[in-house]
Amino acid sequence: MAALGVAFKGDTDDIRDSPAIGIIKKLLEAGASVTVYDPAAMERTQEVLPPSEKLRYAGGILEAA
């Protein structure tokens, strides 16, 4: 799976109350592998969801796809 955009609002790094965070957590709990890409919120997202065997961060949208 790929999560494209994690911030709750475009062009910001604000991930407070982001629905994507909860969805990603549920996917990981269900055993899915998830690749995340958000050009503005990558650092903040990694603080909440650190990279792991099932969760990785892409350098661009094509890499995520």
MDAnalysis code that builds the backbone (N, CA, C; Angstrom):
import MDAnalysis as mda
import numpy as np

u = mda.Universe.empty(195, n_residues=65, atom_resindex=np.repeat(np.arange(65), 3), trajectory=True)
u.add_TopologyAttr("name", ["N", "CA", "C"] * 65)
u.add_TopologyAttr("resid", np.arange(1, 66))
u.add_TopologyAttr("resname", ["MET", "ALA", "ALA", "LEU", "GLY", "VAL", "ALA", "PHE", "LYS", "GLY", "ASP", "THR", "ASP", "ASP", "ILE", "ARG", "ASP", "SER", "PRO", "ALA", "ILE", "GLY", "ILE", "ILE", "LYS", "LYS", "LEU", "LEU", "GLU", "ALA", "GLY", "ALA", "SER", "VAL", "THR", "VAL", "TYR", "ASP", "PRO", "ALA", "ALA", "MET", "GLU", "ARG", "THR", "GLN", "GLU", "VAL", "LEU", "PRO", "PRO", "SER", "GLU", "LYS", "LEU", "ARG", "TYR", "ALA", "GLY", "GLY", "ILE", "LEU", "GLU", "ALA", "ALA"])
u.atoms.positions = np.array([
    [0.840, -1.163, 0.000],
    [0.000, 0.000, 0.000],
    [0.891, 1.234, 0.000],
    [0.349, 2.296, -0.535],
    [1.051, 3.579, -0.503],
    [0.132, 4.628, 0.098],
    [0.676, 5.410, 1.008],
    [-0.046, 6.541, 1.579],
    [0.573, 7.796, 0.996],
    [-0.183, 8.481, 0.184],
    [0.312, 9.687, -0.478],
    [-0.336, 10.892, 0.187],
    [0.420, 11.532, 1.048],
    [-0.099, 12.669, 1.789],
    [-0.531, 12.244, 3.175],
    [0.115, 12.779, 4.175],
    [-0.186, 12.415, 5.552],
    [-0.679, 13.625, 6.347],
    [-0.204, 14.793, 6.007],
    [-0.632, 15.999, 6.715],
    [-2.133, 16.191, 6.519],
    [-2.780, 16.788, 7.529],
    [-4.224, 16.954, 7.424],
    [-4.603, 18.069, 6.462],
    [-3.609, 18.875, 6.067],
    [-3.853, 19.983, 5.147],
    [-2.669, 20.074, 4.199],
    [-2.918, 20.258, 2.923],
    [-1.855, 20.317, 1.922],
    [-0.836, 21.419, 2.178],
    [0.372, 21.178, 1.729],
    [1.485, 22.136, 1.824],
    [1.834, 22.534, 3.254],
    [1.615, 21.628, 4.187],
    [1.976, 21.877, 5.583],
    [2.554, 20.600, 6.176],
    [3.310, 20.729, 7.247],
    [3.853, 19.538, 7.916],
    [3.031, 19.180, 9.148],
    [1.863, 19.774, 9.290],
    [1.017, 19.562, 10.459],
    [0.254, 18.244, 10.330],
    [0.610, 17.280, 11.169],
    [-0.031, 15.961, 11.117],
    [-0.992, 15.741, 12.278],
    [-1.244, 16.797, 13.089],
    [-2.194, 16.668, 14.193],
    [-3.553, 16.233, 13.652],
    [-4.132, 15.251, 14.281],
    [-5.463, 14.759, 13.909],
    [-5.552, 14.288, 12.459],
    [-4.438, 13.887, 11.891],
    [-4.440, 13.398, 10.509],
    [-5.112, 12.033, 10.436],
    [-6.167, 11.891, 9.647],
    [-6.806, 10.582, 9.504],
    [-5.852, 9.538, 8.909],
    [-4.900, 10.000, 8.106],
    [-3.966, 9.073, 7.467],
    [-3.122, 8.319, 8.487],
    [-2.741, 8.971, 9.583],
    [-1.928, 8.317, 10.616],
    [-2.681, 7.113, 11.175],
    [-3.930, 7.296, 11.522],
    [-4.739, 6.194, 12.054],
    [-4.923, 5.074, 11.054],
    [-5.136, 5.431, 9.798],
    [-5.309, 4.412, 8.755],
    [-4.020, 3.620, 8.574],
    [-2.892, 4.317, 8.545],
    [-1.599, 3.636, 8.392],
    [-1.364, 2.684, 9.560],
    [-1.659, 3.128, 10.773],
    [-1.482, 2.263, 11.948],
    [-2.345, 1.011, 11.838],
    [-3.589, 1.166, 11.411],
    [-4.480, 0.007, 11.264],
    [-3.983, -0.939, 10.177],
    [-3.482, -0.400, 9.081],
    [-2.934, -1.242, 8.018],
    [-1.734, -2.036, 8.524],
    [-0.854, -1.383, 9.272],
    [0.318, -2.067, 9.824],
    [-0.090, -3.157, 10.802],
    [-1.071, -2.859, 11.655],
    [-1.565, -3.859, 12.606],
    [-2.156, -5.071, 11.889],
    [-2.724, -4.841, 10.716],
    [-3.320, -5.927, 9.934],
    [-2.274, -6.693, 9.128],
    [-1.013, -6.242, 9.188],
    [0.067, -6.953, 8.519],
    [0.450, -6.413, 7.155],
    [-0.122, -5.290, 6.757],
    [0.194, -4.708, 5.450],
    [1.569, -4.045, 5.473],
    [2.169, -3.955, 4.319],
    [3.378, -3.157, 4.130],
    [2.935, -1.824, 3.552],
    [3.446, -0.741, 4.127],
    [2.997, 0.589, 3.725],
    [4.204, 1.446, 3.370],
    [4.086, 2.148, 2.260],
    [5.078, 3.137, 1.856],
    [4.424, 4.502, 1.944],
    [5.105, 5.436, 2.584],
    [4.544, 6.761, 2.826],
    [5.320, 7.806, 2.034],
    [4.564, 8.741, 1.472],
    [5.189, 9.907, 0.838],
    [4.321, 11.125, 1.070],
    [4.917, 12.141, 1.616],
    [4.284, 13.452, 1.776],
    [5.407, 14.467, 1.693],
    [5.452, 15.275, 0.646],
    [6.601, 16.165, 0.462],
    [6.823, 17.156, 1.593],
    [5.789, 17.497, 2.340],
    [5.933, 18.498, 3.397],
    [6.041, 17.899, 4.793],
    [5.560, 16.683, 4.991],
    [5.424, 16.166, 6.363],
    [6.234, 14.907, 6.653],
    [7.243, 14.636, 5.890],
    [8.003, 13.393, 6.078],
    [8.674, 13.329, 7.448],
    [9.360, 14.384, 7.863],
    [10.074, 14.356, 9.149],
    [9.118, 14.191, 10.319],
    [8.053, 14.945, 10.329],
    [7.094, 14.877, 11.441],
    [6.412, 13.526, 11.488],
    [6.124, 12.959, 10.320],
    [5.473, 11.653, 10.286],
    [6.405, 10.582, 10.828],
    [7.691, 10.654, 10.501],
    [8.642, 9.658, 10.983],
    [8.811, 9.716, 12.494],
    [8.534, 10.865, 13.109],
    [8.582, 10.963, 14.567],
    [7.455, 10.148, 15.200],
    [6.318, 10.087, 14.526],
    [5.144, 9.369, 15.035],
    [5.130, 7.917, 14.560],
    [5.550, 7.708, 13.324],
    [5.585, 6.369, 12.723],
    [6.996, 6.107, 12.205],
    [7.882, 5.613, 13.050],
    [9.259, 5.379, 12.602],
    [9.321, 4.281, 11.537],
    [10.285, 4.387, 10.638],
    [10.445, 3.346, 9.618],
    [10.652, 1.985, 10.283],
    [10.175, 0.957, 9.624],
    [10.316, -0.404, 10.133],
    [10.320, -1.365, 8.954],
    [10.301, -2.639, 9.266],
    [10.277, -3.656, 8.209],
    [9.032, -3.503, 7.335],
    [7.921, -3.114, 7.919],
    [6.652, -2.988, 7.186],
    [6.317, -1.558, 6.790],
    [7.086, -0.580, 7.263],
    [6.800, 0.820, 6.973],
    [8.048, 1.500, 6.436],
    [7.942, 2.011, 5.230],
    [9.087, 2.718, 4.667],
    [8.630, 4.053, 4.104],
    [9.576, 4.927, 3.893],
    [9.319, 6.262, 3.377],
    [9.964, 6.401, 2.015],
    [9.205, 6.893, 1.058],
    [9.686, 7.042, -0.302],
    [10.245, 8.450, -0.509],
    [11.158, 8.556, -1.439],
    [11.753, 9.853, -1.780],
    [10.932, 10.648, -2.770],
    [9.914, 10.039, -3.332],
    [9.071, 10.735, -4.298],
    [7.813, 9.931, -4.573],
    [6.910, 10.538, -5.283],
    [5.614, 9.897, -5.535],
    [5.765, 8.652, -6.422],
    [6.653, 8.713, -7.392],
    [6.848, 7.541, -8.257],
    [7.464, 6.380, -7.491],
    [8.381, 6.680, -6.607],
    [8.982, 5.628, -5.774],
    [7.920, 4.995, -4.864],
    [7.034, 5.812, -4.339],
    [5.971, 5.299, -3.469],
    [5.026, 4.396, -4.247],
    [4.725, 4.768, -5.469],
    [3.807, 3.970, -6.294],
    [4.467, 2.666, -6.682],
])
